[in-house]
């Protein structure tokens, strides 16, 4: 999703593959997968970013990056 990242591709790929494996193992439908991932994002922001304005900016940046990733040709 991110164009530039301070993390290496192999770190991202490893975590992504682990999350996908859990969802596939449980035969999780798309709507439930999105609910779980959305809740995970919310929990990460709420539990790790104390400033509400910063949380809102991060959420907006995240949502825009998600939207952009859907329209970018791969």
N, C-alpha and C positions, 0 to 999 in steps of 0.2 A: 504494500500500500504506500509506504513512504518512498519518495524518490531518492532522498539522501538520508543516511542514518549513521549514527555513531557506532552502531552494532554491526558485526560482521554477518554476511549472508548466511554462513553456516549456523550461527547462533539463532537467527530468525527461523531458518528452515527447520532446525531441530525442534524448537518449541512449537512451530506450526504443525509439523508432522505429528507430534505427541498429542496436540489438541484434536487434530483431525482423527487420529486413531481412536481416541476416547469417544468422540461423537459417532464414528462408524461402528465401533464395537457395540454401542448401545442402540444402534439403528435409529438414531435420533432424527426425527423429521426436520425439514428446513425451518419451519416456524419455531419449533422448540429450540433448535440450535441457535437461531437468532436471538430468542429471548434469553437464553443462557449467556451468550456472548455479550449481549447488551447489559445484563445484570453484572457480569464480570467487569465491564468497563466502568459502570456506575460505582461498583464497590471499590475498584482501584482508585478512582478519583476521590470518592468520599473518604476513604481510609488513608490516603497518602497526600492529599493536597488540602491544607487547612483553610486557605483563603478562598472564599466563595467566588470572588471575581476571577481569580486564577483558574479555578475549576471550570467556570463557565467558558473562559477563553480556550482552555484545553479541550473541552467538549466540542466547542465550535470548530476548532482546528481539526480535531479528529473526524468530526462528521463531514467537513469539507474534503478532507483527504480521502475518506471513504467514497464520497460522491465522485470525486475526480478519478479514483481508481476504476470506477465502473464505466467511465466514458473513454478511458485511455485504451488504445488498441494494444494488445499484448502480442 
